[in-house]
Amino acid sequence: MIKNNSGAALIIVLFVVALAATLAVEMSSRMMVLVNKNSILQEHQQAKWYGYAAEALAKQALIQTKKEDKDIVHLKQAWAQDEATFPVEGGTISGKISDLQACLNLNAFRAKPEASQSDKVPQIHGVFLRLLEKLDNTDSLPLENTQDELADTLLDWIDKDDNRRPEGAEEDEYLSREIPYLTANHYLASISELRTIKGFNPLIVERLLPYICIIPDSDLFEINVNTILPEQASLLAALLETETDIAEQILAERDPEGWSDIDKFVSDANEKLPKKLKKNDKQFVVNSEYFQLIANTTFAESRFRMTSVMKIKDNKVSILARKFGGGVDE
């Protein structure tokens, strides 16, 4: 009897030891997972702080630019340098600043039409339509809708009313879809929002990316002729209502430090334009207030990407919007 009890006790002891060992292994495994997770979070947080450091550097570059010349922004200034990568402790910081007044701010579709316009649409409507035509002529756009439909549907999406443009689309169009939704009737928040608008398929959006941008909550439509890139000649041609090769010539003859004032730009452009510009055309400027930083940072095995929209006024830089992660369509 004693032997039987001893055997049973031994089995119980062995079972308890095995259970304890199993629990210890499980606890150790979970502890390793938690340690690794915490390490990854710390690395990501450090990479994020490096992103904020890039933002601080961008602010200083813009402030320094304005201190040196408050009345002109051009591509030879410190802010406009090519993307550079700087080594930091445990990682890297890189960033590129671009001028948001060197592209079409699509939120300008929300601006009030000029009194002289009979069709009661904002000025950007015609510019956008001409840009589509030039891009389609250069390399056929993958259009599912006509160019007029794209311009009108974009206007209907952004404008304040529910009145449908002749080629546009309002709420009835979107509410009839398998997954219904309403039109924004408000400023665009990002370029990616275009994909919710009728006709703007991903291929169209990709082709438009070099020429368009978003200034948050602003219908500003002022283009800095000093910061338009040569590869954006189609945009300048659409603005000037001329051929792309003429726009290319104008940009090719631009001084490396740009035009000193808008009158000089108008004078030089009018030498080549059949349709002459007026000196009081408020559409063109040589200064800028809105910029975008795309910062990429690394720390250990973590990578971080941040897009910041900034406004500089009176030598003070304010952050209008931040986006973490994402791809090209900022």
ZADO-1210 file (C-alpha; in nm, 4 decimals, padded with zeros to 6 digits):
<atoms>
<atom x="00.0000" y="00.0000" z="00.0000" code="MET" pos="1"/>
<atom x="00.2853" y="00.2296" z="00.0926" code="ILE" pos="2"/>
<atom x="00.4593" y="00.1443" z="-00.2332" code="LYS" pos="3"/>
<atom x="00.1466" y="00.2255" z="-00.4327" code="ASN" pos="4"/>
<atom x="00.1109" y="00.5616" z="-00.2545" code="ASN" pos="5"/>
<atom x="00.4766" y="00.6412" z="-00.3172" code="SER" pos="6"/>
<atom x="00.4367" y="00.5659" z="-00.6870" code="GLY" pos="7"/>
<atom x="00.1292" y="00.7854" z="-00.7121" code="ALA" pos="8"/>
<atom x="00.3043" y="01.0681" z="-00.5283" code="ALA" pos="9"/>
<atom x="00.6030" y="01.0391" z="-00.7627" code="LEU" pos="10"/>
<atom x="00.3737" y="01.0623" z="-01.0664" code="ILE" pos="11"/>
<atom x="00.2057" y="01.3690" z="-00.9213" code="ILE" pos="12"/>
<atom x="00.5421" y="01.5307" z="-00.8502" code="VAL" pos="13"/>
<atom x="00.6615" y="01.4594" z="-01.2028" code="LEU" pos="14"/>
<atom x="00.3385" y="01.6004" z="-01.3451" code="PHE" pos="15"/>
<atom x="00.3767" y="01.9195" z="-01.1373" code="VAL" pos="16"/>
<atom x="00.7399" y="01.9539" z="-01.2466" code="VAL" pos="17"/>
<atom x="00.6419" y="01.9064" z="-01.6115" code="ALA" pos="18"/>
<atom x="00.3586" y="02.1580" z="-01.5782" code="LEU" pos="19"/>
<atom x="00.5883" y="02.4083" z="-01.4093" code="ALA" pos="20"/>
<atom x="00.8480" y="02.3621" z="-01.6832" code="ALA" pos="21"/>
<atom x="00.5832" y="02.4118" z="-01.9525" code="THR" pos="22"/>
<atom x="00.4559" y="02.7265" z="-01.7833" code="LEU" pos="23"/>
<atom x="00.8110" y="02.8577" z="-01.7464" code="ALA" pos="24"/>
<atom x="00.8806" y="02.8044" z="-02.1173" code="VAL" pos="25"/>
<atom x="00.5518" y="02.9741" z="-02.2109" code="GLU" pos="26"/>
<atom x="00.6184" y="03.2680" z="-01.9798" code="MET" pos="27"/>
<atom x="00.9728" y="03.2987" z="-02.1141" code="SER" pos="28"/>
<atom x="00.8434" y="03.2920" z="-02.4718" code="SER" pos="29"/>
<atom x="00.5818" y="03.5592" z="-02.3988" code="ARG" pos="30"/>
<atom x="00.8414" y="03.7679" z="-02.2192" code="MET" pos="31"/>
<atom x="01.0684" y="03.7548" z="-02.5252" code="MET" pos="32"/>
<atom x="00.7785" y="03.8619" z="-02.7477" code="VAL" pos="33"/>
<atom x="00.7015" y="04.1543" z="-02.5181" code="LEU" pos="34"/>
<atom x="01.0696" y="04.2546" z="-02.5028" code="VAL" pos="35"/>
<atom x="01.0976" y="04.2415" z="-02.8829" code="ASN" pos="36"/>
<atom x="00.7726" y="04.4353" z="-02.9262" code="LYS" pos="37"/>
<atom x="00.8885" y="04.7006" z="-02.6804" code="ASN" pos="38"/>
<atom x="01.2230" y="04.7243" z="-02.8588" code="SER" pos="39"/>
<atom x="01.0511" y="04.7700" z="-03.1966" code="ILE" pos="40"/>
<atom x="00.8223" y="05.0384" z="-03.0521" code="LEU" pos="41"/>
<atom x="01.1205" y="05.2228" z="-02.9048" code="GLN" pos="42"/>
<atom x="01.3054" y="05.2063" z="-03.2361" code="GLU" pos="43"/>
<atom x="00.9989" y="05.3338" z="-03.4231" code="HIS" pos="44"/>
<atom x="00.9540" y="05.6164" z="-03.1724" code="GLN" pos="45"/>
<atom x="01.3168" y="05.7208" z="-03.2150" code="GLN" pos="46"/>
<atom x="01.2810" y="05.7162" z="-03.5938" code="ALA" pos="47"/>
<atom x="00.9693" y="05.9323" z="-03.5513" code="LYS" pos="48"/>
<atom x="01.1616" y="06.1841" z="-03.3423" code="TRP" pos="49"/>
<atom x="01.4239" y="06.1972" z="-03.6158" code="TYR" pos="50"/>
<atom x="01.1350" y="06.2891" z="-03.8488" code="GLY" pos="51"/>
<atom x="01.0510" y="06.5823" z="-03.6236" code="TYR" pos="52"/>
<atom x="01.4198" y="06.6783" z="-03.6321" code="ALA" pos="53"/>
<atom x="01.4018" y="06.6884" z="-04.0135" code="ALA" pos="54"/>
<atom x="01.0967" y="06.9124" z="-03.9818" code="GLU" pos="55"/>
<atom x="01.2890" y="07.1479" z="-03.7508" code="ALA" pos="56"/>
<atom x="01.5757" y="07.1651" z="-04.0024" code="LEU" pos="57"/>
<atom x="01.3285" y="07.2436" z="-04.2826" code="ALA" pos="58"/>
<atom x="01.1799" y="07.5253" z="-04.0751" code="LYS" pos="59"/>
<atom x="01.5239" y="07.6771" z="-04.0238" code="GLN" pos="60"/>
<atom x="01.6017" y="07.6527" z="-04.3961" code="ALA" pos="61"/>
<atom x="01.2803" y="07.8392" z="-04.4827" code="LEU" pos="62"/>
<atom x="01.3366" y="08.1043" z="-04.2159" code="ILE" pos="63"/>
<atom x="01.6934" y="08.1578" z="-04.3363" code="GLN" pos="64"/>
<atom x="01.5696" y="08.1884" z="-04.6945" code="THR" pos="65"/>
<atom x="01.3192" y="08.4571" z="-04.6005" code="LYS" pos="66"/>
<atom x="01.5775" y="08.6461" z="-04.3941" code="LYS" pos="67"/>
<atom x="01.8094" y="08.6611" z="-04.6933" code="GLU" pos="68"/>
<atom x="01.5360" y="08.7649" z="-04.9381" code="ASP" pos="69"/>
<atom x="01.1772" y="08.8048" z="-04.8194" code="LYS" pos="70"/>
<atom x="01.0377" y="08.9063" z="-05.1591" code="ASP" pos="71"/>
<atom x="01.1495" y="08.6227" z="-05.3842" code="ILE" pos="72"/>
<atom x="01.1644" y="08.2428" z="-05.3748" code="VAL" pos="73"/>
<atom x="01.3676" y="08.0520" z="-05.6346" code="HIS" pos="74"/>
<atom x="01.5376" y="07.7176" z="-05.6915" code="LEU" pos="75"/>
<atom x="01.8900" y="07.8266" z="-05.5946" code="LYS" pos="76"/>
<atom x="01.7994" y="07.8918" z="-05.2321" code="GLN" pos="77"/>
<atom x="01.8840" y="07.6608" z="-04.9424" code="ALA" pos="78"/>
<atom x="01.5357" y="07.5094" z="-04.9135" code="TRP" pos="79"/>
<atom x="01.5410" y="07.3838" z="-05.2747" code="ALA" pos="80"/>
<atom x="01.8486" y="07.1623" z="-05.2531" code="GLN" pos="81"/>
<atom x="01.8341" y="06.8010" z="-05.3668" code="ASP" pos="82"/>
<atom x="01.7441" y="06.5396" z="-05.1090" code="GLU" pos="83"/>
<atom x="02.0419" y="06.4609" z="-04.8886" code="ALA" pos="84"/>
<atom x="02.0912" y="06.1891" z="-04.6282" code="THR" pos="85"/>
<atom x="02.2572" y="06.2745" z="-04.2970" code="PHE" pos="86"/>
<atom x="02.3931" y="06.0107" z="-04.0600" code="PRO" pos="87"/>
<atom x="02.2761" y="06.0360" z="-03.6984" code="VAL" pos="88"/>
<atom x="02.3259" y="05.8143" z="-03.3985" code="GLU" pos="89"/>
<atom x="02.1866" y="05.4750" z="-03.4872" code="GLY" pos="90"/>
<atom x="02.0233" y="05.5844" z="-03.8128" code="GLY" pos="91"/>
<atom x="01.9787" y="05.8422" z="-04.0889" code="THR" pos="92"/>
<atom x="01.7697" y="06.1511" z="-04.1718" code="ILE" pos="93"/>
<atom x="01.6807" y="06.2603" z="-04.5245" code="SER" pos="94"/>
<atom x="01.4279" y="06.5060" z="-04.6578" code="GLY" pos="95"/>
<atom x="01.3135" y="06.7070" z="-04.9569" code="LYS" pos="96"/>
<atom x="01.1269" y="07.0396" z="-04.9519" code="ILE" pos="97"/>
<atom x="00.9003" y="07.1340" z="-05.2415" code="SER" pos="98"/>
<atom x="00.7094" y="07.4513" z="-05.3178" code="ASP" pos="99"/>
<atom x="00.3321" y="07.4044" z="-05.3042" code="LEU" pos="100"/>
<atom x="00.2929" y="07.7153" z="-05.5171" code="GLN" pos="101"/>
<atom x="00.4747" y="07.5495" z="-05.8065" code="ALA" pos="102"/>
<atom x="00.1774" y="07.3227" z="-05.8781" code="CYS" pos="103"/>
<atom x="-00.1987" y="07.3429" z="-05.9133" code="LEU" pos="104"/>
<atom x="-00.3610" y="07.3671" z="-05.5720" code="ASN" pos="105"/>
<atom x="-00.6776" y="07.1701" z="-05.6437" code="LEU" pos="106"/>
<atom x="-00.8534" y="07.3368" z="-05.3524" code="ASN" pos="107"/>
<atom x="-00.8630" y="07.6475" z="-05.5723" code="ALA" pos="108"/>
<atom x="-01.1678" y="07.4810" z="-05.7324" code="PHE" pos="109"/>
<atom x="-01.3478" y="07.6117" z="-05.4248" code="ARG" pos="110"/>
<atom x="-01.2601" y="07.9755" z="-05.5023" code="ALA" pos="111"/>
<atom x="-01.5264" y="08.2199" z="-05.6127" code="LYS" pos="112"/>
<atom x="-01.5530" y="08.2626" z="-05.9901" code="PRO" pos="113"/>
<atom x="-01.4320" y="08.5913" z="-06.1306" code="GLU" pos="114"/>
<atom x="-01.7076" y="08.8365" z="-06.2195" code="ALA" pos="115"/>
<atom x="-01.5891" y="08.8481" z="-06.5816" code="SER" pos="116"/>
<atom x="-01.6408" y="08.4733" z="-06.6344" code="GLN" pos="117"/>
<atom x="-01.9681" y="08.3867" z="-06.8036" code="SER" pos="118"/>
<atom x="-01.9599" y="08.0168" z="-06.7096" code="ASP" pos="119"/>
<atom x="-01.9342" y="08.0944" z="-06.3360" code="LYS" pos="120"/>
<atom x="-01.6453" y="07.8582" z="-06.2621" code="VAL" pos="121"/>
<atom x="-01.3191" y="07.9362" z="-06.0793" code="PRO" pos="122"/>
<atom x="-01.0165" y="08.0221" z="-06.2909" code="GLN" pos="123"/>
<atom x="-00.8430" y="07.6923" z="-06.2165" code="ILE" pos="124"/>
<atom x="-01.1207" y="07.5012" z="-06.3964" code="HIS" pos="125"/>
<atom x="-00.9995" y="07.6157" z="-06.7374" code="GLY" pos="126"/>
<atom x="-00.6325" y="07.5676" z="-06.6472" code="VAL" pos="127"/>
<atom x="-00.6980" y="07.2128" z="-06.5279" code="PHE" pos="128"/>
<atom x="-00.8897" y="07.1335" z="-06.8448" code="LEU" pos="129"/>
<atom x="-00.6043" y="07.2639" z="-07.0635" code="ARG" pos="130"/>
<atom x="-00.3529" y="07.0628" z="-06.8593" code="LEU" pos="131"/>
<atom x="-00.5523" y="06.7451" z="-06.9193" code="LEU" pos="132"/>
<atom x="-00.5600" y="06.8195" z="-07.2921" code="GLU" pos="133"/>
<atom x="-00.1823" y="06.8720" z="-07.3079" code="LYS" pos="134"/>
<atom x="-00.1061" y="06.5551" z="-07.1114" code="LEU" pos="135"/>
<atom x="-00.3453" y="06.3591" z="-07.3333" code="ASP" pos="136"/>
<atom x="-00.1764" y="06.4960" z="-07.6478" code="ASN" pos="137"/>
<atom x="00.1705" y="06.4121" z="-07.5172" code="THR" pos="138"/>
<atom x="00.0913" y="06.0579" z="-07.4077" code="ASP" pos="139"/>
<atom x="-00.2706" y="05.9467" z="-07.4197" code="SER" pos="140"/>
<atom x="-00.4306" y="05.9505" z="-07.0763" code="LEU" pos="141"/>
<atom x="-00.6134" y="05.6347" z="-06.9634" code="PRO" pos="142"/>
<atom x="-00.9437" y="05.8189" z="-06.9592" code="LEU" pos="143"/>
<atom x="-01.2673" y="05.6529" z="-06.8557" code="GLU" pos="144"/>
<atom x="-01.4476" y="05.9867" z="-06.8899" code="ASN" pos="145"/>
<atom x="-01.3931" y="06.2921" z="-07.1051" code="THR" pos="146"/>
<atom x="-01.1652" y="06.5756" z="-06.9971" code="GLN" pos="147"/>
<atom x="-01.4674" y="06.8004" z="-06.9453" code="ASP" pos="148"/>
<atom x="-01.6233" y="06.5389" z="-06.7190" code="GLU" pos="149"/>
<atom x="-01.3074" y="06.5185" z="-06.5060" code="LEU" pos="150"/>
<atom x="-01.2938" y="06.8951" z="-06.4601" code="ALA" pos="151"/>
<atom x="-01.6655" y="06.9248" z="-06.3851" code="ASP" pos="152"/>
<atom x="-01.6803" y="06.6285" z="-06.1448" code="THR" pos="153"/>
<atom x="-01.3826" y="06.7654" z="-05.9521" code="LEU" pos="154"/>
<atom x="-01.5564" y="07.1025" z="-05.9255" code="LEU" pos="155"/>
<atom x="-01.8818" y="06.9380" z="-05.8110" code="ASP" pos="156"/>
<atom x="-01.6931" y="06.7401" z="-05.5459" code="TRP" pos="157"/>
<atom x="-01.5245" y="07.0467" z="-05.3946" code="ILE" pos="158"/>
<atom x="-01.7717" y="07.3322" z="-05.4402" code="ASP" pos="159"/>
<atom x="-02.0152" y="07.4406" z="-05.1698" code="LYS" pos="160"/>
<atom x="-02.3408" y="07.3653" z="-05.3504" code="ASP" pos="161"/>
<atom x="-02.5285" y="07.0596" z="-05.4776" code="ASP" pos="162"/>
<atom x="-02.5862" y="07.2023" z="-05.8263" code="ASN" pos="163"/>
<atom x="-02.4583" y="06.9613" z="-06.0884" code="ARG" pos="164"/>
<atom x="-02.2285" y="07.0947" z="-06.3611" code="ARG" pos="165"/>
<atom x="-02.3167" y="07.0006" z="-06.7219" code="PRO" pos="166"/>
<atom x="-02.0592" y="06.7173" z="-06.7268" code="GLU" pos="167"/>
<atom x="-02.0256" y="06.6775" z="-06.3498" code="GLY" pos="168"/>
<atom x="-02.1521" y="06.4467" z="-06.0753" code="ALA" pos="169"/>
<atom x="-02.3237" y="06.5262" z="-05.7488" code="GLU" pos="170"/>
<atom x="-02.4637" y="06.3149" z="-05.4650" code="GLU" pos="171"/>
<atom x="-02.7091" y="06.1170" z="-05.6773" code="ASP" pos="172"/>
<atom x="-02.4141" y="05.9679" z="-05.8666" code="GLU" pos="173"/>
<atom x="-02.2294" y="05.8499" z="-05.5555" code="TYR" pos="174"/>
<atom x="-02.5374" y="05.7449" z="-05.3574" code="LEU" pos="175"/>
<atom x="-02.6343" y="05.5043" z="-05.6368" code="SER" pos="176"/>
<atom x="-02.3112" y="05.3059" z="-05.6051" code="ARG" pos="177"/>
<atom x="-02.2818" y="04.9643" z="-05.4404" code="GLU" pos="178"/>
<atom x="-02.1179" y="05.1318" z="-05.1428" code="ILE" pos="179"/>
<atom x="-02.2881" y="05.4756" z="-05.1333" code="PRO" pos="180"/>
<atom x="-02.1250" y="05.7926" z="-05.0044" code="TYR" pos="181"/>
<atom x="-02.1741" y="06.1687" z="-05.0208" code="LEU" pos="182"/>
<atom x="-01.9751" y="06.4341" z="-05.2024" code="THR" pos="183"/>
<atom x="-01.7354" y="06.6278" z="-04.9808" code="ALA" pos="184"/>
<atom x="-01.8513" y="06.9804" z="-05.0752" code="ASN" pos="185"/>
<atom x="-01.5374" y="07.0864" z="-04.8938" code="HIS" pos="186"/>
<atom x="-01.1631" y="07.1255" z="-04.9406" code="TYR" pos="187"/>
<atom x="-00.9667" y="06.8170" z="-05.0408" code="LEU" pos="188"/>
<atom x="-00.7630" y="06.6710" z="-04.7552" code="ALA" pos="189"/>
<atom x="-00.5083" y="06.4878" z="-04.9715" code="SER" pos="190"/>
<atom x="-00.4342" y="06.3859" z="-05.3278" code="ILE" pos="191"/>
<atom x="-00.5515" y="06.0305" z="-05.2518" code="SER" pos="192"/>
<atom x="-00.9065" y="06.1655" z="-05.2088" code="GLU" pos="193"/>
<atom x="-00.9203" y="06.2073" z="-05.5862" code="LEU" pos="194"/>
<atom x="-00.9684" y="05.8324" z="-05.6173" code="ARG" pos="195"/>
<atom x="-01.3148" y="05.8640" z="-05.4675" code="THR" pos="196"/>
<atom x="-01.4206" y="06.1060" z="-05.7446" code="ILE" pos="197"/>
<atom x="-01.5827" y="05.9788" z="-06.0626" code="LYS" pos="198"/>
<atom x="-01.3311" y="05.9281" z="-06.3441" code="GLY" pos="199"/>
<atom x="-01.0136" y="05.9660" z="-06.1396" code="PHE" pos="200"/>
<atom x="-00.8705" y="05.6174" z="-06.1676" code="ASN" pos="201"/>
<atom x="-00.5242" y="05.5442" z="-06.0180" code="PRO" pos="202"/>
<atom x="-00.3498" y="05.5809" z="-06.3552" code="LEU" pos="203"/>
<atom x="-00.4975" y="05.9287" z="-06.4088" code="ILE" pos="204"/>
<atom x="-00.3957" y="06.0358" z="-06.0593" code="VAL" pos="205"/>
<atom x="-00.0416" y="05.9056" z="-06.1135" code="GLU" pos="206"/>
<atom x="-00.0049" y="06.1055" z="-06.4364" code="ARG" pos="207"/>
<atom x="-00.1302" y="06.4211" z="-06.2658" code="LEU" pos="208"/>
<atom x="00.0947" y="06.3949" z="-05.9586" code="LEU" pos="209"/>
<atom x="00.3850" y="06.6080" z="-06.0922" code="PRO" pos="210"/>
<atom x="00.1477" y="06.8970" z="-06.1635" code="TYR" pos="211"/>
<atom x="-00.1035" y="06.9032" z="-05.8763" code="ILE" pos="212"/>
<atom x="-00.0957" y="06.9463" z="-05.4993" code="CYS" pos="213"/>
<atom x="-00.3145" y="07.0256" z="-05.1999" code="ILE" pos="214"/>
<atom x="-00.2859" y="07.3318" z="-04.9750" code="ILE" pos="215"/>
<atom x="-00.5034" y="07.2471" z="-04.6725" code="PRO" pos="216"/>
<atom x="-00.8133" y="07.4638" z="-04.6268" code="ASP" pos="217"/>
<atom x="-00.6946" y="07.7200" z="-04.8806" code="SER" pos="218"/>
<atom x="-00.8279" y="07.8135" z="-05.2245" code="ASP" pos="219"/>
<atom x="-00.5054" y="08.0011" z="-05.3093" code="LEU" pos="220"/>
<atom x="-00.4322" y="08.0104" z="-05.6811" code="PHE" pos="221"/>
<atom x="-00.0957" y="08.1831" z="-05.7129" code="GLU" pos="222"/>
<atom x="00.1777" y="08.0099" z="-05.9124" code="ILE" pos="223"/>
<atom x="00.5427" y="08.0931" z="-05.8429" code="ASN" pos="224"/>
<atom x="00.7023" y="08.1089" z="-06.1873" code="VAL" pos="225"/>
<atom x="01.0481" y="08.0878" z="-06.0284" code="ASN" pos="226"/>
<atom x="00.9956" y="07.7387" z="-05.8879" code="THR" pos="227"/>
<atom x="00.8110" y="07.5617" z="-06.1700" code="ILE" pos="228"/>
<atom x="01.0446" y="07.2846" z="-06.2839" code="LEU" pos="229"/>
<atom x="01.1379" y="07.2365" z="-06.6523" code="PRO" pos="230"/>
<atom x="00.9601" y="06.8999" z="-06.6485" code="GLU" pos="231"/>
<atom x="00.6418" y="07.0870" z="-06.5514" code="GLN" pos="232"/>
<atom x="00.6382" y="07.2837" z="-06.8768" code="ALA" pos="233"/>
<atom x="00.2931" y="07.1446" z="-06.9613" code="SER" pos="234"/>
<atom x="00.1580" y="07.3134" z="-06.6470" code="LEU" pos="235"/>
<atom x="00.3075" y="07.6500" z="-06.7416" code="LEU" pos="236"/>
<atom x="00.1717" y="07.6084" z="-07.0944" code="ALA" pos="237"/>
<atom x="-00.1772" y="07.5464" z="-06.9529" code="ALA" pos="238"/>
<atom x="-00.1472" y="07.8564" z="-06.7365" code="LEU" pos="239"/>
<atom x="-00.0247" y="08.0716" z="-07.0260" code="LEU" pos="240"/>
<atom x="-00.2715" y="07.9221" z="-07.2779" code="GLU" pos="241"/>
<atom x="00.0113" y="07.8419" z="-07.5170" code="THR" pos="242"/>
<atom x="00.2019" y="07.5447" z="-07.6569" code="GLU" pos="243"/>
<atom x="00.4273" y="07.3334" z="-07.4374" code="THR" pos="244"/>
<atom x="00.7381" y="07.4033" z="-07.6456" code="ASP" pos="245"/>
<atom x="00.6917" y="07.7789" z="-07.5906" code="ILE" pos="246"/>
<atom x="00.6637" y="07.7214" z="-07.2156" code="ALA" pos="247"/>
<atom x="00.9820" y="07.5116" z="-07.2315" code="GLU" pos="248"/>
<atom x="01.1641" y="07.8009" z="-07.4003" code="GLN" pos="249"/>
<atom x="01.0477" y="08.0467" z="-07.1347" code="ILE" pos="250"/>
<atom x="01.1711" y="07.8200" z="-06.8549" code="LEU" pos="251"/>
<atom x="01.4981" y="07.7468" z="-07.0355" code="ALA" pos="252"/>
<atom x="01.5762" y="08.1199" z="-07.0546" code="GLU" pos="253"/>
<atom x="01.4870" y="08.1830" z="-06.6890" code="ARG" pos="254"/>
<atom x="01.7744" y="08.3124" z="-06.4793" code="ASP" pos="255"/>
<atom x="01.9025" y="08.0496" z="-06.2302" code="PRO" pos="256"/>
<atom x="01.7827" y="08.2769" z="-05.9505" code="GLU" pos="257"/>
<atom x="01.4506" y="08.3376" z="-06.1191" code="GLY" pos="258"/>
<atom x="01.2745" y="08.6577" z="-06.2160" code="TRP" pos="259"/>
<atom x="01.3274" y="08.9436" z="-05.9711" code="SER" pos="260"/>
<atom x="00.9656" y="09.0565" z="-06.0031" code="ASP" pos="261"/>
<atom x="00.6526" y="08.9596" z="-06.1882" code="ILE" pos="262"/>
<atom x="00.6812" y="09.2477" z="-06.4358" code="ASP" pos="263"/>
<atom x="01.0110" y="09.1031" z="-06.5591" code="LYS" pos="264"/>
<atom x="00.8494" y="08.7625" z="-06.6051" code="PHE" pos="265"/>
<atom x="00.5556" y="08.9128" z="-06.7976" code="VAL" pos="266"/>
<atom x="00.7930" y="09.1099" z="-07.0190" code="SER" pos="267"/>
<atom x="01.0076" y="08.8052" z="-07.1010" code="ASP" pos="268"/>
<atom x="00.7079" y="08.5766" z="-07.1537" code="ALA" pos="269"/>
<atom x="00.5265" y="08.8226" z="-07.3799" code="ASN" pos="270"/>
<atom x="00.8198" y="08.8144" z="-07.6219" code="GLU" pos="271"/>
<atom x="00.7158" y="08.4572" z="-07.7060" code="LYS" pos="272"/>
<atom x="00.3428" y="08.4506" z="-07.6358" code="LEU" pos="273"/>
<atom x="00.0811" y="08.5196" z="-07.9051" code="PRO" pos="274"/>
<atom x="-00.1714" y="08.5941" z="-07.6299" code="LYS" pos="275"/>
<atom x="-00.0037" y="08.8598" z="-07.4164" code="LYS" pos="276"/>
<atom x="-00.0091" y="08.8590" z="-07.0384" code="LEU" pos="277"/>
<atom x="-00.1183" y="09.1568" z="-06.8334" code="LYS" pos="278"/>
<atom x="00.1164" y="09.2941" z="-06.5692" code="LYS" pos="279"/>
<atom x="-00.1566" y="09.2910" z="-06.3053" code="ASN" pos="280"/>
<atom x="-00.2306" y="08.9189" z="-06.3510" code="ASP" pos="281"/>
<atom x="-00.2535" y="08.7946" z="-05.9905" code="LYS" pos="282"/>
<atom x="-00.2253" y="08.4340" z="-06.0988" code="GLN" pos="283"/>
<atom x="00.1549" y="08.4585" z="-06.1230" code="PHE" pos="284"/>
<atom x="00.3958" y="08.5467" z="-05.8400" code="VAL" pos="285"/>
<atom x="00.7687" y="08.5219" z="-05.7635" code="VAL" pos="286"/>
<atom x="00.7243" y="08.4516" z="-05.3928" code="ASN" pos="287"/>
<atom x="00.5847" y="08.1572" z="-05.1960" code="SER" pos="288"/>
<atom x="00.4422" y="08.0915" z="-04.8507" code="GLU" pos="289"/>
<atom x="00.3424" y="07.7238" z="-04.8678" code="TYR" pos="290"/>
<atom x="00.5896" y="07.4357" z="-04.8719" code="PHE" pos="291"/>
<atom x="00.5895" y="07.0606" z="-04.8236" code="GLN" pos="292"/>
<atom x="00.8543" y="06.8448" z="-04.6584" code="LEU" pos="293"/>
<atom x="00.8814" y="06.4718" z="-04.7166" code="ILE" pos="294"/>
<atom x="01.1158" y="06.3285" z="-04.4529" code="ALA" pos="295"/>
<atom x="01.2459" y="05.9721" z="-04.4438" code="ASN" pos="296"/>
<atom x="01.4312" y="05.8485" z="-04.1374" code="THR" pos="297"/>
<atom x="01.5756" y="05.5259" z="-04.0061" code="THR" pos="298"/>
<atom x="01.6793" y="05.4015" z="-03.6642" code="PHE" pos="299"/>
<atom x="01.8137" y="05.0479" z="-03.6183" code="ALA" pos="300"/>
<atom x="01.5667" y="04.8332" z="-03.8176" code="GLU" pos="301"/>
<atom x="01.2823" y="05.0894" z="-03.8162" code="SER" pos="302"/>
<atom x="01.1903" y="05.3194" z="-04.1033" code="ARG" pos="303"/>
<atom x="00.9672" y="05.6240" z="-04.0769" code="PHE" pos="304"/>
<atom x="00.8142" y="05.8607" z="-04.3325" code="ARG" pos="305"/>
<atom x="00.6483" y="06.1934" z="-04.2578" code="MET" pos="306"/>
<atom x="00.4940" y="06.4553" z="-04.4845" code="THR" pos="307"/>
<atom x="00.4555" y="06.8054" z="-04.3417" code="SER" pos="308"/>
<atom x="00.2766" y="07.0997" z="-04.5024" code="VAL" pos="309"/>
<atom x="00.4204" y="07.4289" z="-04.3800" code="MET" pos="310"/>
<atom x="00.3388" y="07.7966" z="-04.4146" code="LYS" pos="311"/>
<atom x="00.5946" y="08.0685" z="-04.3550" code="ILE" pos="312"/>
<atom x="00.4788" y="08.4203" z="-04.2806" code="LYS" pos="313"/>
<atom x="00.6622" y="08.6996" z="-04.0995" code="ASP" pos="314"/>
<atom x="00.9619" y="08.4652" z="-04.0508" code="ASN" pos="315"/>
<atom x="00.7481" y="08.2194" z="-03.8546" code="LYS" pos="316"/>
<atom x="00.6745" y="07.8699" z="-03.9789" code="VAL" pos="317"/>
<atom x="00.3495" y="07.6968" z="-03.8861" code="SER" pos="318"/>
<atom x="00.2626" y="07.3330" z="-03.9540" code="ILE" pos="319"/>
<atom x="-00.0692" y="07.3072" z="-04.1379" code="LEU" pos="320"/>
<atom x="-00.0817" y="06.9290" z="-04.1715" code="ALA" pos="321"/>
<atom x="00.1192" y="06.6154" z="-04.1023" code="ARG" pos="322"/>
<atom x="00.0877" y="06.2698" z="-04.2524" code="LYS" pos="323"/>
<atom x="00.2719" y="05.9666" z="-04.1212" code="PHE" pos="324"/>
<atom x="00.3645" y="05.6897" z="-04.3610" code="GLY" pos="325"/>
<atom x="00.2185" y="05.6828" z="-04.7075" code="GLY" pos="326"/>
<atom x="00.3689" y="05.6791" z="-05.0515" code="GLY" pos="327"/>
<atom x="00.4154" y="05.9139" z="-05.3404" code="VAL" pos="328"/>
<atom x="00.0660" y="06.0614" z="-05.3442" code="ASP" pos="329"/>
<atom x="00.1134" y="06.2926" z="-05.0497" code="GLU" pos="330"/>
</atoms>
